[in-house]
Amino acid sequence: MPVMRLSSSCTAAALLFSLLLAGCISPAKRVSYDPEEFDSTTTHTRVFRATQAQTCEAARRALLSQGYLVTAANADLVAGRKSFQPTGEVHVEVELRVVCAREGSANSTVAFASALQDRYSLKKVNNSASVGVGALGSLSLPFSSSDDALVKVASETLTDERFYDRFFALIDRFLVPESVEVTPVAPPEPPKPSTDAPLRPVPLSPSRG
């Protein structure tokens, strides 16, 4: 009988400890963020009066004019990357992609632009030295060396409307207008030779006084 009472007491104590422990541990906090609302269709798009090839060619020239390294370019897709270094230990890369899609007629194209910004930070990586000792395996030595390496710390899609407005305006400047077909004008035909008999000179009689 005393043994059963002791067991019940231990069980009750363990249950109470579990309840106290559960009360002390707070639930993990959820990270709040703004969900995608899909309410704007003008930030990343613009319609141009040109063909797909002309629009993407203008986008390629716009990227090249700003120092972007073009990594892909064809009739319906252009992509380029550019590096920035705002501080000594921070490195930023921006990748800008443009997709050209036909809109209605052949002379109307909608351009979709999206810029991805990757941020890298300079980190030190420790490298410990080890020496192989035959059957004993490897032996770690007490000294180590450190190297600097760029580590990606953030990645974000740019949504600034002014950024895309300036880029689309630059595309419009490099856009080559369509060539207008001009019907060539035929040169005037030379005059046909006359079939009439040539005129003979008529001698003038001297005038009488």
C-alpha positions in Angstrom: 0.0 0.0 0.0 2.7 2.6 0.8 4.4 1.6 -2.5 1.3 2.5 -4.5 1.0 5.9 -2.6 4.6 6.7 -3.5 4.1 5.9 -7.1 1.0 8.1 -7.3 2.9 10.9 -5.7 5.7 10.6 -8.2 3.2 10.6 -11.1 1.4 13.7 -9.8 4.7 15.5 -9.3 5.9 14.7 -12.8 2.5 15.9 -14.2 2.8 19.1 -12.3 6.3 19.7 -13.5 5.3 19.1 -17.1 2.5 21.7 -16.7 4.8 24.2 -15.2 7.4 23.6 -17.9 4.8 24.1 -20.6 3.6 27.3 -19.0 7.2 28.7 -18.9 7.9 27.9 -22.6 6.4 30.6 -24.8 5.2 29.7 -28.3 7.5 30.7 -31.1 6.6 34.1 -32.6 5.5 34.2 -36.2 7.2 36.6 -38.6 4.7 39.1 -39.9 5.0 40.1 -43.6 2.8 41.7 -46.2 1.3 39.1 -48.4 1.2 39.5 -52.2 -1.8 41.6 -53.1 -1.6 41.5 -56.9 -3.2 44.9 -57.1 -0.8 46.7 -59.5 -0.2 45.7 -63.1 1.8 48.8 -64.2 5.0 48.6 -62.0 6.7 45.9 -64.0 5.0 46.3 -67.4 4.9 48.8 -70.2 3.5 48.6 -73.7 5.6 49.8 -76.7 4.6 50.4 -80.3 7.1 48.0 -81.7 7.7 44.4 -82.5 9.1 41.9 -79.9 12.5 41.9 -81.5 12.7 45.7 -81.6 11.6 46.0 -77.9 14.1 43.5 -76.6 16.9 45.0 -78.7 16.1 48.4 -77.2 16.1 46.8 -73.7 19.5 45.2 -74.5 21.0 48.6 -75.5 19.5 50.2 -72.4 21.2 47.7 -70.1 24.5 48.1 -72.0 24.3 51.9 -71.7 24.1 51.6 -67.9 27.1 49.2 -67.5 25.1 45.9 -67.2 26.7 42.7 -68.3 24.2 41.1 -70.6 23.9 37.4 -69.9 21.1 36.5 -72.3 19.6 38.3 -75.3 17.2 37.0 -78.0 14.0 38.1 -79.6 11.8 37.8 -76.5 14.2 37.8 -73.5 17.0 40.0 -72.2 18.9 39.6 -69.0 21.8 41.5 -67.4 23.7 41.8 -64.2 25.5 44.7 -62.5 27.6 44.9 -59.3 27.6 47.5 -56.7 29.7 48.0 -53.5 28.0 50.5 -51.2 30.5 49.8 -48.4 33.8 48.1 -48.0 32.2 44.8 -46.6 28.9 44.8 -48.5 28.5 43.7 -52.1 25.3 44.0 -54.1 24.3 42.5 -57.4 21.3 43.4 -59.4 19.9 41.1 -62.1 17.4 42.7 -64.5 15.3 40.5 -66.8 13.0 41.7 -69.5 10.5 39.5 -71.3 8.9 40.8 -74.5 5.5 39.5 -75.4 3.2 40.3 -78.3 0.2 42.4 -77.4 -2.6 42.3 -79.9 -1.2 43.4 -83.3 2.3 42.6 -84.5 3.4 46.2 -83.9 2.5 46.2 -80.2 4.6 44.6 -77.5 4.3 44.5 -73.7 7.6 44.4 -71.8 7.7 42.7 -68.4 10.7 43.8 -66.3 11.8 42.3 -63.0 15.0 43.2 -61.0 16.4 40.9 -58.3 18.8 42.3 -55.8 21.3 40.0 -54.0 23.2 41.3 -51.0 26.5 39.7 -49.9 28.6 40.4 -46.8 32.2 39.8 -46.2 32.7 37.0 -43.6 35.8 35.4 -42.2 36.1 31.6 -42.6 38.3 29.8 -40.1 40.4 26.9 -41.5 42.0 24.6 -39.0 45.2 22.7 -40.0 45.4 18.9 -39.8 48.3 16.6 -40.5 48.0 12.9 -41.3 50.0 10.6 -38.9 49.8 7.2 -40.6 47.7 4.6 -38.8 46.6 7.2 -36.2 44.7 9.2 -38.7 44.8 13.0 -38.8 46.1 15.1 -36.0 44.7 18.6 -35.6 47.2 21.3 -34.9 46.5 24.2 -32.4 46.9 26.9 -35.0 44.4 27.9 -37.7 44.0 30.4 -40.6 41.1 32.6 -41.7 40.0 33.6 -45.2 37.6 36.3 -46.3 34.6 35.1 -48.3 31.4 36.7 -49.6 28.3 35.2 -48.1 24.8 35.9 -49.4 22.8 37.5 -46.6 19.6 38.8 -48.5 17.8 38.5 -51.7 14.9 40.8 -52.7 12.9 41.7 -55.8 12.9 45.4 -56.4 9.4 47.0 -56.5 10.3 50.7 -56.7 8.0 52.2 -59.4 10.5 55.0 -60.1 13.3 52.5 -60.9 11.1 50.8 -63.5 9.7 54.1 -64.9 13.3 55.3 -65.6 14.2 52.0 -67.2 11.2 51.9 -69.4 11.8 55.5 -70.5 15.4 54.5 -71.4 14.1 51.6 -73.5 11.8 54.1 -75.3 14.8 56.3 -76.1 16.7 53.4 -77.7 13.6 52.1 -79.5 14.2 52.2 -83.3 11.0 53.3 -85.0 9.6 50.9 -87.7 10.8 51.5 -91.2 8.1 53.0 -93.4 7.8 51.4 -96.8 8.2 54.1 -99.5 7.2 53.3 -103.0 10.1 54.3 -105.3 9.4 56.9 -107.9 10.3 56.0 -111.4 12.6 58.4 -113.2 11.0 60.5 -116.0 11.2 58.8 -119.4 13.3 60.6 -122.0 11.4 62.4 -124.7 10.6 60.2 -127.7 12.2 61.3 -131.1 9.8 63.2 -133.3 8.7 61.6 -136.6 8.1 65.0 -138.3 10.4 66.1 -141.0 13.0 68.5 -139.8 12.4 72.2 -140.5 14.5 73.7 -143.3 15.9 77.2 -142.9 14.1 79.7 -145.1 16.4 82.4 -146.5 15.2 85.9 -145.8 14.9 88.3 -148.8 16.7 91.6 -148.4 14.4 94.4 -147.5 13.9 97.1 -150.1 14.1 100.7 -149.3 
